Amino acid sequence: MKTKQTVLLYNYLYCLIEVIILLCFCICINLMILIAFLQAYHITNDEPIEFWTFMTRMIVGLGYPAPKYHIPFWLVYMIALILQVFVVLLRPIKTIRPTFTPMTVALAGTNHYYSCDRAKKDFAYKPLVPLDEAIRITINSFSELKKKVN
């Protein structure tokens, strides 16, 4: 049975800063680019990656073992629904605000891919930092989360 893979695009801050700088240069060079401000642009690293592939790289990079088990989306969603019913039933007695909800499961299980082709065409956008390097930099910046070796 083929399992559904969720594909996401992660944005690295340098890419967003690069676009702001590129827009400033384009406005100075050609006033017609001002039209670009009236349009929405998706700024991404332009390297889609499956959610658990990305998470595994982050987890392993921090020194923890990679996830070993796969739980089907429908099962996780059903557990979240049952928890939601339980929370609603308890509401008169105790207010609980779980982060594990059907909505968070649905968001994690949905593809989030956005094309940055228009930004490439309109102002020659090209991500400065490749995804591999962005992951490495991010992992290095969270040294306090790295697994302590005994």
N, C-alpha and C positions, 0 to 999 in steps of 0.2 A: 504494500500500500504506500503510495507516494504521500509524503507529509507536506503540508503547506509551509513555505518558508517566507518569513516576513522580511521585506527589503526596505532599508532606511537609508537616508542620506544624513550624515552628520556634518555640522558646520563648524569649522575651526575659525576662531576669532580673527586671525590674520586675513582670512579670505574676505570678511566683511569690511575690514579696514582698507584692504586693497581696493575694493569697489568704490568706497567713498573717495579715495585719492584719485582713482581713474575718472570718476565723474567730475571732479574738480578740474582735472586737466582737459577733459573733453569740453567743458563749458567755456574754459578760457580759449580753447582753440577754435571752437565752432559753436556759435550761439544756437544753431538749430538743434543741438543735442538737448537743449532745454526741454524739448518735447519728452525726452526720456524721463523727466521728473514726473510726468503725468501718467506714467505707466508703472506697473508693478513688475519687479524683477525677482526671480528666485536666485539667491546666491548660495551655492553649495560647493562642496569639494569636487563634485561631478564624478564621484566614485561610489556608486551604490553598493551596499554591502548588506548581507543578511544580518538580522538583529543578533542572533546567537553567535554568529561568526565574530561580529564586532565585540560582543560582551565577553566571549571566550578570550579574545586577544587582550582585552583590558584585564580580565581576571588573571590570566597566565602571566601577563606583564607585571602584575603586582605580586607575583610569587605564589599564588594559590593554584590548586589543581583545577583543570578544566572540568566543566559540568559533564557528568557521566550518563545521566538519564534523560530521556525525552518523554514529556507528558503531552498528550495530544491537546490541541487548542480547545476542542469541544469539552474535554474533561475539566480543564482549568476554568473555562467559562461557567460550566455547571456548578463547580465548587464555589465560585464567586457569587453566583445567583443564590445558592443555598445560604451562604454567609449573609447576603443582603436581606433575605427573608428573615433570618435569625435576628439581625440588627433591627429590622422594623418591628418584629414582635417584642423585642426588649425595650424599645423606645419609651413606653410608659414608665418603666422602672429605672432604666439607665440609658444615657445617651452614649453611644459608641460611634466613633468616626473612623472606620477602617480605610486604609489606603488600597487594600485589595478589594476592588469592586468590579462589577461587570464592565464598567466604562474603561477602567485602566487595563483590563485584560483585552478588551476590544481594541483599544489604542495600540497596545503592544503587538497585537496580532494583525494589524492593518499595514499595508504597504504605504510608505511615505516617500514617494519619489517625485522630485520636482526637477524639471529641465531648466538649465541655466543657458540654453541656446540663445535666447534673445539678448541676454547680457553679453554673451560672446560676440554676437553680431553687432550690437549697437555701440559697445565701447570696448571691444577687444578684451573682455574679461577672460582671465586664465588663472585658476587657483595657484597661488604662490607656494603653498605647502601641500604636498601630497598626503593622502590619508595615512599612509604608513608612518611618515614623519610626525604628523599631527598626533597620532596615537602614542608614539614614543615620547614626544614632548609632554603630553598630558599625563602619562604614567609617571614620568620623572618629576612632574610638579606635585604629585600626590604621594611623596615619599613617606608621609606619616601613615598612609594606608597600606604600605607594603608589608607583607608577611614577615614577621621577625623570625630569623633563623636561630635556633637554639644550639 
